[in-house]
Amino acid sequence: MFENINKTTVYAYLTGIFFACMIASNILATRTLEISFIALPCSILTFPILFIVNDILSEIYGFKLTKDVIYLGFIINVMAVGLYQVAMLFPSSSPNAPAFAALLSTTPRLFVAGLVSYMLGNILNSQVLVKLKEKYNNLLFVRVILSTIIGETVDSVIFISISFYGVLPNELVVTMICCQIVFKVLYELIFYPVTRKVILKIRTLDEGSLFSQN
C-alpha cells in the first residue's frame, strides 16, 4: 500500500484524513465533553486535526491545492447533512430510528454556524501559513502555530457566537470561545513535533504527477 509513495499519493491520503475528521467532528459535536467548569463539544477531539492537516497541505502543496480540499469538504459536508435529513423524512420501524434522529438531526442555526466557521477558519489558516512562508521560510514553528491561532480563533468565535448567542448567557459564550481556542492551540502545540516530522518527510518525496502550487 505504501510502496513507491510520493507527494501525489500523500496528498490523497491527507485529503481522506481531512474528510474523515470533518464528518466525525460533525457527529461528535452532538455530545458534550465536560472539563472542570465548562462543557465543550466532543468535536474538539478531532476538529484540531483538520487544522493540522490543513497546515501540512498548505506547507507542502500551497494555497490553491489546499483550498480545493477545503471547498470539496464543504460540498461533502452539505451533502452529508442533506442526506441525513432526507433519511429522517421516511418512516422507519427500526428501534434505532429515534437515536439516529437525535444524533444526526441539526437546526438551521447550527448548520449555518458549522459551515461558515469551517470555511472561514480553514481558508484563513491556509492563507496565513502560505503568506508567512513567503517571508519566513525557515520558521516552520511560527508559521504553523500562528496560522492555527488565527484560524482556530476565527472558527471558534464564529461557530459559538452564531450557535449560542442569545441562547446562553453572554459570559458563558465568551468562556466557551476562550476555552475552545486554548484547547485547540494546545492540541496543535502538543502534536507539533509530529506535524514537523511529517512535513520534513513529505519534502523528501518525489513529486509524482502533482506539483506544488502556491
N, C-alpha and C positions, 0 to 999 in steps of 0.2 A: 504493500500500500504506500509506503514512504520511500520506495526506490526511485531514483532519478528525480528527486524533488527539486523544484525550482521556484522562483518567485511567483510564477503564474499559478502553480498548484497551491502555494501558501496563501495567495490571495483568495482562492476558492475556499480553503479551509477557514480562514479568518472570517470570510463573509458568512459561512454556515454557522460559525460560533456566534457571530453578531446577531443573526436572525433567531437562533435558538434562545439566546439570552433575552432578546426582546420579547418573544412570545411568553417565555417563562416568567419574565418580570410582570407582564400584564396579568397573569393568573395569580402570581404570588402577592400582587398588590391588594387582592381581596381579603388578605389576612394580615393582622397586625402583629408586630413583634414588640413586646413591652420591655423597655430598657430603663430601669430605675423609674423616674417620674414621667417619662414620655413614651407614647406609643407611636411606632413608626410602621409603615407598610413593609411586609417581608420582602418586597421587591428591592430593598436596599442591599439584600444579599447578592443579587445578580446584576442589578442595573449598573453598578460601577464597572462591571466587566465590559459593558458596551463602550464606556469611555476609554478603558484600557485598550480594547481592540481598535477603537477609533484612533487612539494615539499611534498605535503600531501601523495602521493603514496610512495615516496621514504622513508619518515619518518616512515610510518606505515608498509608498505609491503616489503621494501627492494629494492635493485637494480634490482634483477632478474625479479621480477614481474612488476616493473615499465618499465624495458627495453622491456618486452613483449608488453606492451601497446604502447610504442614508435614505435616499429617495425611494429605492426599492423596498427598504424596510418599512417606510411609511405606507406604501401600497399594500404590502403584505399585512401590516397591522390593520388597515381599514378592511381588507378582505376577511381577515380572521374574525374581527368583531362583527362584521356584517353576516358572516356565515353562522356565528353563534346565535345572533338574533333571529335569523331565518329558521334555524333548527328549533328554536323555542316557540315558534308560531304553530308548529304542527303538534297535534295531540299525541301523547305518549302514555303507554301503560307501564313503562319502566319504573321500578321503585326508586331509581336514582334520578328521576326527572326533576324533583324539587331541588336536590343538591346541585344538579347541573345548572339549573336556572340561577340558584343563589351564587354559584361560583363564577359563572361566565356572563351574567347579565351586567349591564352598565347603564349609567344615566348619561344623558347628553352632556351634562356639565363635566363629568369625569372623562368622558370620551374626548371632548374638545381639549380639556386640560392636558391629557396624556399626549395627544397628537402635537399640540403646539409646543409643549415643553420638550418633547422628543426632538422635533425638527430644529428648533432654535438652539437648544443646548448642544446637540451633536454638530450642527453646522458651524456654530461659533467655536467649539472646541477644535475642530479640524482647521478652520481658518487661522485661528490664533497660533496653533502649533506650526503650521506651514510658514506663516509670516515671521515668526520668531526664528525659524530655521534659516531664513534668508540672511538674518543679521547676526545670529548667534549659533552658528553651525556646530560649534564644539561644546555647547552647553545643553546636552540632552536632558539632564535632570530639570533644569529651569524650564525648558520648553514643555516637557510632559506635565510637570506639576502646575505651572502657571496656566496652561491651557485647560487643565482639569478644573482648577479652582474657578475659572471664569465660566466654563461650560456647565459645571455642576451647580454653580450659584444661579445661573440663569434658569436652568432646568428646575431646580427646587423652588425658586421664587415663583415661577410661572405656574407650575403644577399645583403647589399647595395653595397659592393665592386664588386661582380660579376654582379649585375644588372646595375650599373650606371657608373663603371669605364670606362673612355674613351668616355662616352656619355655626362656626365655633368662635369663641372669644378671640379678639384680635391678639391678645397676649399669647394665647396658645398657638395661634397660627404662626406668629413670629418665632416662638420657641421651636416649633416643628421645622420651620425653614432652617434655622440655625443648626439644629441637631442633625438634619439630613446633610447639610453642607459639610459639617465637621466629620461626620461618619464617612461620607463618600471620599473626602480628601484623605483621611487617614487610611482608608482602604487602598487608595492609589499609592500612598507612601509605603505602606507595608509590602505591596506587590511590585514596587518599582524595580527591585533587583531582577525579578522575573521578566518584567517588561523590557528592561535594558538588555538582558541576555537574549531574549527573543529577537529584538531589533538588530543586535550585533550579528546574530546567527543568520538572519534573513539577508543582511547586507552581503554576506559571503556567497550567496547562491547565484546561480545563473539566472538571467532574466526570463528565459522561456519565451513565450510568444507575447507576453505582456510587458510593456515598457512604462517606467515611471513617468507620470505627467504632473507637473507642479502648476 
